[in-house]
Amino acid sequence: MSPRLTFAAACVCVLAATLAGCSKPSTDAPQPAPSAVPTASGAAPAGSGATEAPKQPAKGARSFTGSYTTTAVTAITVPEGAKWKGEDGKEGVGDGKLTLEISGGDAVTGTFEGALGAGFLEGRRDGELVTAALRPKEADDNGFYGTFSAKVTGDQLVGALAASRANAGLVREGKATLTGKR
């Protein structure tokens, strides 16, 4: 199997795993309409008990900064008969910085630097889930390509990333935590 085919297979697996964890809430059940009839006593309308709905991520433009830490992925299955040897496992392992912007239209853009080199993030926000593709700043430098997925929780983004070299010689995974800027 060629290195490019191996890389393509790895990217498909990472994308499938990312999408498998993504589910949309059911919209089949109609939401009850709030009561528009005021009460004579000024008391709260029925159904407005002390329980509150969980906080939804704030809509609109938001900025986040944070860090990531990557480790080497060592469990890669190579088909019998394939002649493939991974590169030195030290590159792409370690810490780095992330910046991320979410537009009012839910487009996600950002940058990363550090262990994975320097590059860009581009993706979307869907509710509280943020997903983005990673790509190096220079397409011809054999940098890291991959995916980033995170959940918006208040003023934080907590998630994971997976990346590999364009030639599939190195595969990395990591965790990321970003905090919203005010």
LUMLUM-985905 format. One record per residue: residue number from 0; x, y, z of N, C-alpha, C in turn. Coordinates in Angstrom, 3 decimals. Last residue first. Example, Ala and Ser with C-alpha at 12.3 -4.5 7.8 and 13.67 -1.06 7.14 Angstrom:
[node 1, [12.850, -2.250, 7.080], [13.670, -1.060, 7.140], [12.900, 0.030, 7.870]];
[node 0, [13.190, -5.690, 7.800], [12.300, -4.500, 7.800], [13.200, -3.300, 7.800]];
//
This chain:
[node 181, [-12.223, 37.664, 26.583], [-13.279, 38.671, 26.801], [-12.830, 39.991, 26.263]];
[node 180, [-11.743, 34.460, 25.229], [-11.203, 35.793, 25.514], [-12.374, 36.744, 25.691]];
[node 179, [-12.093, 31.155, 26.510], [-12.633, 32.294, 25.781], [-12.002, 33.595, 26.218]];
[node 178, [-9.548, 28.711, 26.335], [-10.388, 29.568, 27.159], [-10.825, 30.766, 26.336]];
[node 177, [-8.956, 25.284, 25.516], [-8.906, 26.695, 25.159], [-9.882, 27.464, 26.039]];
[node 176, [-7.167, 22.357, 25.358], [-8.055, 23.148, 26.202], [-7.854, 24.609, 25.841]];
[node 175, [-6.666, 19.168, 23.845], [-6.559, 20.621, 23.799], [-7.566, 21.249, 24.749]];
[node 174, [-4.708, 16.261, 23.198], [-5.810, 16.914, 23.893], [-5.560, 18.415, 23.870]];
[node 173, [-3.819, 14.099, 20.390], [-3.602, 14.959, 21.538], [-4.876, 15.512, 22.119]];
[node 172, [-1.782, 12.150, 18.192], [-3.079, 12.470, 18.779], [-2.820, 13.326, 20.003]];
[node 171, [-0.117, 11.454, 15.074], [-0.145, 12.046, 16.409], [-1.586, 12.231, 16.860]];
[node 170, [2.013, 9.734, 12.931], [0.625, 9.944, 13.335], [0.639, 10.403, 14.787]];
[node 169, [4.183, 9.839, 10.168], [3.996, 10.083, 11.597], [2.514, 10.309, 11.863]];
[node 168, [3.879, 9.241, 7.466], [4.995, 8.663, 8.202], [4.876, 8.818, 9.703]];
[node 167, [2.073, 10.265, 5.662], [1.594, 9.275, 6.631], [2.723, 8.615, 7.417]];
[node 166, [2.794, 12.451, 4.218], [3.248, 11.155, 3.697], [2.869, 9.999, 4.624]];
[node 165, [1.798, 14.490, 5.756], [1.212, 14.294, 4.431], [1.615, 12.949, 3.846]];
[node 164, [1.491, 13.335, 9.130], [2.235, 13.957, 8.052], [1.544, 13.670, 6.731]];
[node 163, [-1.461, 13.760, 11.114], [-0.384, 12.953, 10.541], [0.312, 13.771, 9.472]];
[node 162, [-3.559, 14.075, 14.031], [-2.832, 14.614, 12.883], [-1.809, 13.613, 12.382]];
[node 161, [-6.188, 15.024, 16.106], [-5.474, 13.897, 15.507], [-4.814, 14.427, 14.249]];
[node 160, [-7.368, 16.350, 19.200], [-6.913, 16.509, 17.827], [-6.176, 15.256, 17.402]];
[node 159, [-10.087, 17.237, 21.402], [-8.985, 16.383, 20.964], [-8.589, 16.731, 19.543]];
[node 158, [-11.224, 19.516, 23.982], [-11.363, 18.522, 22.933], [-10.093, 17.779, 22.612]];
[node 157, [-12.966, 22.228, 25.176], [-12.144, 21.088, 25.579], [-12.338, 20.012, 24.534]];
[node 156, [-13.316, 25.570, 25.624], [-13.379, 24.546, 24.584], [-12.454, 23.435, 25.054]];
[node 155, [-15.103, 27.724, 27.879], [-14.005, 26.812, 27.535], [-14.356, 25.930, 26.354]];
[node 154, [-17.136, 29.179, 28.978], [-16.066, 29.923, 28.314], [-14.893, 29.032, 27.947]];
[node 153, [-19.423, 26.649, 28.536], [-19.237, 27.977, 29.110], [-18.208, 28.757, 28.310]];
[node 152, [-18.093, 24.541, 26.491], [-18.685, 24.464, 27.824], [-18.421, 25.793, 28.509]];
[node 151, [-17.977, 23.102, 23.412], [-18.039, 24.397, 24.078], [-18.768, 24.198, 25.402]];
[node 150, [-15.817, 20.498, 22.524], [-17.136, 20.856, 23.020], [-17.033, 22.206, 23.721]];
[node 149, [-14.015, 19.661, 19.508], [-14.111, 20.105, 20.898], [-15.551, 20.447, 21.231]];
[node 148, [-11.609, 18.455, 17.236], [-13.010, 18.472, 17.658], [-13.051, 18.813, 19.140]];
[node 147, [-9.598, 18.514, 14.412], [-9.757, 19.029, 15.762], [-11.244, 18.968, 16.077]];
[node 146, [-7.429, 16.679, 12.207], [-8.737, 17.146, 12.640], [-8.678, 17.614, 14.086]];
[node 145, [-4.744, 17.249, 9.814], [-5.551, 16.457, 10.729], [-6.887, 17.072, 11.046]];
[node 144, [-1.292, 17.402, 8.908], [-2.688, 17.616, 8.541], [-3.524, 16.808, 9.528]];
[node 143, [1.962, 18.731, 9.262], [0.899, 17.890, 9.795], [-0.476, 18.365, 9.330]];
[node 142, [4.250, 19.119, 6.429], [3.734, 19.369, 7.770], [2.602, 18.430, 8.142]];
[node 141, [5.804, 19.264, 4.149], [5.570, 17.954, 4.752], [5.093, 18.099, 6.196]];
[node 140, [5.807, 21.771, 2.927], [6.821, 21.507, 3.956], [6.646, 20.164, 4.668]];
[node 139, [3.959, 22.687, 1.070], [5.066, 21.864, 0.566], [6.106, 21.517, 1.638]];
[node 138, [2.132, 24.328, 2.320], [1.675, 23.017, 1.849], [2.824, 22.117, 1.409]];
[node 137, [2.578, 26.091, 5.168], [3.207, 25.856, 3.870], [2.864, 24.448, 3.408]];
[node 136, [0.924, 25.755, 7.392], [0.989, 27.048, 6.699], [1.546, 26.891, 5.299]];
[node 135, [-0.975, 22.624, 7.432], [0.226, 23.438, 7.676], [0.168, 24.759, 6.915]];
[node 134, [-4.253, 22.184, 8.856], [-3.346, 22.103, 7.707], [-2.147, 23.003, 7.976]];
[node 133, [-7.086, 20.645, 10.284], [-5.771, 21.248, 10.495], [-4.973, 21.133, 9.207]];
[node 132, [-10.573, 21.277, 10.429], [-9.457, 20.589, 9.780], [-8.180, 21.367, 10.073]];
[node 131, [-12.894, 21.106, 13.166], [-12.070, 21.844, 12.210], [-11.004, 20.930, 11.627]];
[node 130, [-15.797, 21.542, 15.169], [-14.905, 20.652, 14.425], [-14.144, 21.482, 13.400]];
[node 129, [-17.577, 21.870, 18.122], [-16.705, 22.578, 17.179], [-15.817, 21.541, 16.503]];
[node 128, [-20.750, 21.732, 19.605], [-19.644, 20.977, 19.014], [-18.892, 21.827, 17.988]];
[node 127, [-23.005, 23.005, 20.433], [-21.853, 23.071, 21.335], [-20.649, 22.308, 20.800]];
[node 126, [-24.024, 23.893, 17.294], [-24.444, 23.862, 18.697], [-23.236, 24.006, 19.592]];
[node 125, [-21.447, 23.564, 15.449], [-22.818, 23.077, 15.363], [-23.302, 22.905, 16.796]];
[node 124, [-18.986, 25.363, 13.758], [-19.598, 25.070, 15.054], [-21.028, 24.630, 14.779]];
[node 123, [-16.382, 24.393, 11.465], [-17.718, 24.881, 11.790], [-18.049, 24.593, 13.250]];
[node 122, [-13.147, 25.282, 10.073], [-14.240, 24.354, 10.313], [-15.539, 25.050, 10.624]];
[node 121, [-9.658, 25.319, 10.096], [-10.857, 25.812, 9.418], [-11.968, 24.804, 9.637]];
[node 120, [-6.460, 26.299, 11.176], [-7.654, 25.503, 11.450], [-8.809, 26.143, 10.690]];
[node 119, [-2.999, 26.259, 10.110], [-4.324, 26.863, 10.182], [-5.376, 25.834, 10.557]];
[node 118, [0.371, 26.257, 11.523], [-0.667, 25.984, 10.541], [-1.977, 26.663, 10.867]];
[node 117, [3.567, 25.040, 12.389], [2.661, 26.178, 12.294], [1.621, 25.889, 11.230]];
[node 116, [4.151, 22.076, 14.367], [4.567, 23.098, 13.413], [3.584, 24.256, 13.453]];
[node 115, [3.347, 20.518, 16.428], [2.873, 20.145, 15.087], [3.306, 21.141, 14.015]];
[node 114, [4.468, 21.895, 18.635], [4.943, 20.556, 18.283], [4.534, 20.132, 16.872]];
[node 113, [3.716, 25.119, 17.407], [4.313, 24.296, 18.451], [4.768, 22.960, 17.909]];
[node 112, [0.527, 26.459, 16.534], [1.990, 26.463, 16.440], [2.520, 25.615, 17.582]];
[node 111, [-2.438, 27.317, 14.723], [-1.739, 26.509, 15.716], [-0.251, 26.647, 15.473]];
[node 110, [-5.387, 29.340, 14.239], [-3.997, 28.984, 13.961], [-3.485, 28.054, 15.054]];
[node 109, [-8.680, 29.578, 12.697], [-7.689, 29.728, 13.743], [-6.304, 29.343, 13.288]];
[node 108, [-12.248, 29.532, 12.390], [-10.918, 29.723, 11.815], [-9.936, 29.875, 12.967]];
[node 107, [-15.517, 28.524, 11.764], [-14.395, 28.439, 12.700], [-13.099, 28.621, 11.926]];
[node 106, [-18.793, 29.850, 11.465], [-17.548, 29.434, 10.804], [-16.420, 29.493, 11.831]];
[node 105, [-21.130, 30.859, 12.635], [-20.625, 29.562, 13.087], [-19.431, 29.030, 12.299]];
[node 104, [-21.707, 33.470, 12.116], [-22.312, 32.471, 11.242], [-21.823, 31.067, 11.521]];
[node 103, [-20.097, 34.842, 13.848], [-21.528, 34.852, 14.114], [-22.275, 33.839, 13.265]];
[node 102, [-17.169, 32.692, 14.164], [-17.909, 33.843, 13.646], [-19.374, 33.748, 14.049]];
[node 101, [-14.713, 31.931, 16.364], [-15.990, 31.429, 15.872], [-16.790, 32.648, 15.441]];
[node 100, [-11.262, 31.381, 16.353], [-12.324, 32.379, 16.243], [-13.569, 31.682, 15.717]];
[node 99, [-8.441, 30.376, 18.196], [-9.616, 29.990, 17.440], [-10.644, 31.107, 17.483]];
[node 98, [-5.161, 29.204, 18.661], [-6.088, 30.331, 18.730], [-7.244, 29.982, 17.811]];
[node 97, [-2.906, 27.154, 20.476], [-4.019, 27.257, 19.538], [-4.731, 28.584, 19.747]];
[node 96, [0.401, 25.858, 20.939], [-0.625, 26.862, 21.207], [-1.664, 26.854, 20.096]];
[node 95, [1.891, 22.808, 22.287], [1.724, 23.879, 21.321], [0.594, 24.802, 21.730]];
[node 94, [4.061, 20.052, 23.206], [3.068, 21.090, 23.465], [3.015, 22.115, 22.346]];
[node 93, [4.586, 16.782, 21.770], [4.844, 17.846, 22.732], [3.708, 18.838, 22.817]];
[node 92, [5.601, 15.623, 18.667], [5.225, 15.223, 20.022], [5.558, 16.368, 20.964]];
[node 91, [6.610, 16.263, 16.182], [5.173, 16.380, 16.382], [4.694, 15.954, 17.755]];
[node 90, [9.288, 13.910, 16.225], [8.663, 15.105, 15.664], [7.161, 15.091, 15.918]];
[node 89, [9.893, 11.358, 17.185], [10.052, 12.507, 18.069], [9.380, 13.765, 17.531]];
[node 88, [9.940, 8.947, 15.696], [8.748, 9.333, 16.433], [8.859, 10.552, 17.312]];
[node 87, [11.073, 8.697, 12.419], [11.458, 8.918, 13.808], [10.275, 9.518, 14.566]];
[node 86, [8.496, 7.118, 10.347], [9.656, 7.972, 10.588], [9.957, 8.045, 12.084]];
[node 85, [7.576, 3.709, 9.542], [7.323, 5.042, 10.070], [8.620, 5.796, 10.297]];
[node 84, [7.591, 1.884, 6.661], [8.304, 2.115, 7.909], [8.040, 3.546, 8.332]];
[node 83, [6.364, -0.649, 4.624], [6.162, 0.681, 5.173], [6.894, 0.785, 6.489]];
[node 82, [5.328, -2.727, 2.485], [6.656, -2.278, 2.906], [6.522, -0.827, 3.339]];
[node 81, [2.961, -5.310, 2.975], [3.238, -3.902, 2.713], [4.627, -3.557, 3.227]];
[node 80, [2.581, -7.892, 3.837], [3.209, -7.701, 2.533], [3.523, -6.251, 2.214]];
[node 79, [-0.316, -7.199, 5.658], [0.769, -8.133, 5.382], [1.295, -7.898, 3.971]];
[node 78, [-0.973, -3.762, 6.547], [-1.345, -5.019, 5.893], [-0.121, -5.883, 5.589]];
[node 77, [-0.392, -2.493, 9.732], [0.067, -2.452, 8.343], [-0.293, -3.790, 7.705]];
[node 76, [-1.857, -0.650, 12.237], [-1.817, -1.956, 11.596], [-1.424, -1.783, 10.138]];
[node 75, [-0.462, 1.126, 14.801], [-0.935, 1.226, 13.423], [-0.776, -0.141, 12.785]];
[node 74, [0.092, 2.328, 17.625], [-0.654, 1.140, 17.200], [-1.257, 1.354, 15.815]];
[node 73, [1.221, 4.729, 18.336], [2.120, 3.615, 18.030], [1.397, 2.386, 17.508]];
[node 72, [1.227, 8.081, 18.131], [0.327, 6.941, 17.988], [1.195, 5.779, 17.540]];
[node 71, [2.689, 10.357, 20.433], [2.829, 9.495, 19.255], [1.779, 8.394, 19.291]];
[node 70, [0.868, 13.260, 21.555], [1.675, 12.067, 21.798], [1.723, 11.254, 20.515]];
[node 69, [0.479, 16.750, 22.349], [0.348, 15.592, 21.470], [1.286, 14.471, 21.896]];
[node 68, [-1.423, 19.274, 23.749], [-0.306, 18.366, 23.995], [-0.530, 17.136, 23.137]];
[node 67, [-2.303, 22.742, 23.425], [-2.513, 21.326, 23.147], [-1.253, 20.565, 23.524]];
[node 66, [-3.958, 25.734, 24.640], [-2.806, 24.900, 24.331], [-3.236, 23.479, 24.017]];
[node 65, [-5.542, 28.852, 23.749], [-5.213, 27.765, 24.650], [-4.025, 26.969, 24.178]];
[node 64, [-8.264, 31.068, 23.136], [-6.833, 30.768, 23.072], [-6.554, 29.647, 24.062]];
[node 63, [-11.083, 32.233, 21.265], [-10.513, 31.325, 22.257], [-9.006, 31.226, 22.048]];
[node 62, [-13.915, 34.299, 20.645], [-12.485, 34.039, 20.464], [-11.989, 33.160, 21.601]];
[node 61, [-17.017, 34.565, 18.860], [-16.261, 34.285, 20.079], [-14.816, 34.003, 19.715]];
[node 60, [-20.106, 35.799, 17.616], [-18.654, 35.679, 17.469], [-17.993, 35.472, 18.832]];
[node 59, [-23.064, 33.834, 18.370], [-22.323, 35.018, 18.003], [-20.830, 34.757, 17.976]];
[node 58, [-24.356, 32.237, 21.325], [-24.260, 32.414, 19.880], [-23.468, 33.684, 19.606]];
[node 57, [-23.161, 30.318, 23.992], [-23.533, 31.631, 23.492], [-23.351, 31.694, 21.989]];
[node 56, [-24.476, 27.093, 24.547], [-23.347, 27.936, 24.199], [-23.832, 29.262, 23.623]];
[node 55, [-26.937, 26.893, 27.157], [-26.537, 26.637, 25.783], [-25.344, 27.523, 25.472]];
[node 54, [-27.426, 25.489, 30.317], [-26.911, 26.622, 29.540], [-26.490, 26.169, 28.154]];
[node 53, [-30.433, 23.629, 30.864], [-28.975, 23.723, 30.834], [-28.534, 24.886, 29.948]];
[node 52, [-33.215, 25.307, 32.429], [-32.663, 24.554, 31.306], [-31.147, 24.666, 31.343]];
[node 51, [-33.910, 24.993, 35.922], [-33.578, 25.792, 34.749], [-33.018, 24.894, 33.671]];
[node 50, [-36.342, 24.591, 38.417], [-35.358, 23.963, 37.530], [-35.157, 24.821, 36.302]];
[node 49, [-38.342, 25.834, 39.783], [-36.979, 26.236, 40.102], [-35.948, 25.605, 39.183]];
[node 48, [-41.001, 26.303, 37.335], [-40.398, 25.857, 38.593], [-38.959, 26.289, 38.723]];
[node 47, [-43.017, 27.098, 35.587], [-41.782, 27.875, 35.687], [-41.090, 27.568, 36.999]];
[node 46, [-45.402, 25.821, 35.553], [-44.335, 25.228, 34.743], [-43.047, 26.022, 34.805]];
[node 45, [-47.538, 28.664, 35.642], [-47.298, 27.254, 35.939], [-46.214, 26.720, 35.032]];
[node 44, [-46.053, 31.934, 36.041], [-46.916, 30.984, 35.372], [-46.548, 29.556, 35.753]];
[node 43, [-45.734, 33.625, 39.184], [-45.097, 33.033, 38.012], [-46.037, 32.029, 37.380]];
[node 42, [-48.174, 36.102, 40.063], [-47.372, 34.912, 40.341], [-46.787, 34.376, 39.052]];
[node 41, [-49.888, 38.126, 39.686], [-48.490, 38.424, 39.422], [-47.589, 37.249, 39.707]];
[node 40, [-52.543, 37.601, 39.878], [-51.819, 37.789, 41.132], [-50.362, 38.164, 40.926]];
[node 39, [-53.337, 37.213, 37.266], [-53.860, 38.352, 38.005], [-53.044, 38.625, 39.258]];
[node 38, [-50.924, 36.455, 34.759], [-51.741, 36.035, 35.894], [-52.144, 37.258, 36.693]];
[node 37, [-51.063, 36.819, 31.186], [-50.559, 37.215, 32.498], [-51.486, 36.726, 33.605]];
[node 36, [-50.488, 34.591, 28.666], [-51.562, 35.142, 29.479], [-51.004, 35.522, 30.842]];
[node 35, [-48.643, 33.264, 27.271], [-48.661, 34.701, 27.042], [-49.727, 35.369, 27.891]];
[node 34, [-46.541, 30.623, 28.059], [-47.852, 31.217, 28.274], [-47.757, 32.721, 28.100]];
[node 33, [-44.506, 29.252, 25.466], [-44.645, 29.906, 26.765], [-46.010, 30.568, 26.867]];
[node 32, [-45.183, 26.115, 23.940], [-45.141, 27.570, 23.812], [-45.268, 28.185, 25.192]];
[node 31, [-43.108, 23.243, 23.925], [-44.294, 23.932, 24.432], [-44.104, 25.439, 24.324]];
[node 30, [-41.868, 21.922, 20.879], [-41.562, 22.595, 22.130], [-42.823, 23.303, 22.617]];
[node 29, [-42.467, 18.714, 19.470], [-42.687, 20.161, 19.477], [-42.394, 20.732, 20.858]];
[node 28, [-40.050, 16.338, 18.576], [-41.027, 16.726, 19.586], [-41.212, 18.237, 19.578]];
[node 27, [-38.011, 16.283, 16.612], [-39.330, 15.758, 16.309], [-40.383, 16.246, 17.299]];
[node 26, [-35.411, 16.888, 16.842], [-36.298, 18.044, 16.727], [-37.711, 17.595, 16.424]];
[node 25, [-32.766, 15.555, 18.735], [-34.000, 15.295, 18.003], [-34.862, 16.543, 17.999]];
[node 24, [-29.474, 16.832, 18.298], [-30.627, 16.559, 19.137], [-31.872, 16.388, 18.277]];
[node 23, [-26.984, 15.073, 16.448], [-27.842, 16.235, 16.575], [-29.010, 15.880, 17.485]];
[node 22, [-23.736, 13.952, 17.216], [-25.147, 13.653, 17.016], [-25.945, 14.917, 17.243]];
[node 21, [-20.594, 12.754, 16.770], [-21.409, 13.943, 16.549], [-22.856, 13.524, 16.348]];
[node 20, [-19.077, 10.524, 16.752], [-19.340, 11.132, 18.050], [-20.250, 12.339, 17.969]];
[node 19, [-18.787, 10.106, 14.064], [-19.578, 9.145, 14.831], [-19.931, 9.709, 16.201]];
[node 18, [-17.005, 12.078, 13.262], [-18.409, 12.219, 12.909], [-19.295, 11.263, 13.691]];
[node 17, [-14.613, 11.009, 14.304], [-15.073, 12.328, 14.717], [-16.558, 12.482, 14.447]];
[node 16, [-14.437, 8.596, 12.934], [-14.522, 8.581, 14.395], [-15.043, 9.912, 14.918]];
[node 15, [-14.215, 9.566, 10.312], [-15.352, 8.717, 10.682], [-15.535, 8.691, 12.195]];
[node 14, [-11.766, 10.932, 10.486], [-12.984, 11.665, 10.169], [-14.210, 10.867, 10.580]];
[node 13, [-10.047, 8.774, 11.010], [-10.139, 9.871, 11.969], [-11.427, 10.648, 11.742]];
[node 12, [-10.448, 7.241, 8.658], [-10.740, 6.674, 9.981], [-10.919, 7.771, 11.022]];
[node 11, [-9.550, 9.047, 6.709], [-10.937, 8.586, 6.670], [-11.334, 8.020, 8.029]];
[node 10, [-6.845, 9.240, 7.453], [-7.705, 10.426, 7.513], [-9.177, 10.031, 7.527]];
[node 9, [-5.986, 6.609, 6.923], [-5.914, 7.134, 8.288], [-6.827, 8.344, 8.449]];
[node 8, [-6.347, 6.527, 4.145], [-7.108, 5.611, 4.999], [-7.121, 6.107, 6.440]];
[node 7, [-4.476, 8.462, 3.377], [-5.891, 8.668, 3.070], [-6.760, 7.779, 3.952]];
[node 6, [-2.118, 7.188, 4.226], [-2.518, 8.467, 4.812], [-4.001, 8.709, 4.580]];
[node 5, [-2.148, 4.982, 2.503], [-2.168, 4.770, 3.947], [-2.629, 6.035, 4.655]];
[node 4, [-1.916, 6.305, 0.089], [-3.118, 5.526, 0.343], [-3.255, 5.245, 1.837]];
[node 3, [0.637, 7.379, 0.407], [-0.507, 8.279, 0.239], [-1.818, 7.557, 0.517]];
[node 2, [2.257, 5.094, 0.592], [2.130, 5.988, 1.744], [0.929, 6.924, 1.618]];
[node 1, [0.606, 2.187, -0.850], [1.436, 3.383, -0.957], [1.259, 4.267, 0.281]];
[node 0, [0.847, -1.158, 0.000], [0.000, 0.000, 0.000], [0.901, 1.231, 0.000]];
//
